[in-house]
Amino acid sequence: KPETIINGVSLIGPNQLCVSTSENKIESYDIFTGNLLWEFQTDDPILPETFRTTGQEFIFLTGQITLESGYQIIVLDVTTGQPVWRPEEQKLGLVNDRVLFHYVMIDQENIYLPARAEGNQNRLNIMAYEIKTGQVRWFYPLDLPATAGLPRSFLTRKNLLLTCSFFDNNQYWPIIYAIDKNSGALVQKIEGKLKSKTPPEFSVIDSRIFMIQDNNIVTYQSRNGVK
């Protein structure tokens, strides 16, 4: 329709893409022919920044961007557009937690959702949902230092890594948390010993964590914390 606005696009396969529209609808098209493959209507606004795909499932969140509103995870089969599961009254974390949309992560088994806790900006509630069933696999409340910035999230084969820095005595200090992807247990906390004048930047390759501090590069192993 001419009045329909496309507000999100995601490539979900070599021949297939999905778009979200202002009418709260997901539409899937064949890239080469332009033919409509399927469409799915949602009740609430679609949040395009949460688009993720495993190759078999297309995953996204719906909801209102307010603290009073809950959110739904919707998982669709990429071939049919039918829901893999869709609980009617599903809430993510605590009802008033603010989900950090850009930090939603997935692997082939789980969806990982970090959220700021209501009334406690230093607490990050992290929930893992099974992609195939929608069941909560684990919940972990992570208390960050009072001056810490929002953490960056990375996935390794075994762990969910959260990296951030906190400001103290006019310096930035790095801190890294490793959470077991299967159990949700905190398996490691690495507190960097090198301070810097600017917030450090992090990157992860396999289980190695690379940190840039004031033009210095430091590496850590996420399994044992050895620098």
KABELWO-V469985 format. One line per field, one symbol per residue. ss: DSSP state (h for helix, s for strand, l for the rest). Layout:
ss: ???
//
This chain:
ss: lllllssssssssllsssssslllsssssslllllssssssllllsssssssslllssssssslllllllssssssslllllsssllllllllllllsslhhhlsslllssssssssllssssssssssslllllssssssssllllslllsssslllssssssssssllsssssssssslllllsssssssssssllllsssssllssssssllssssssllllll
//
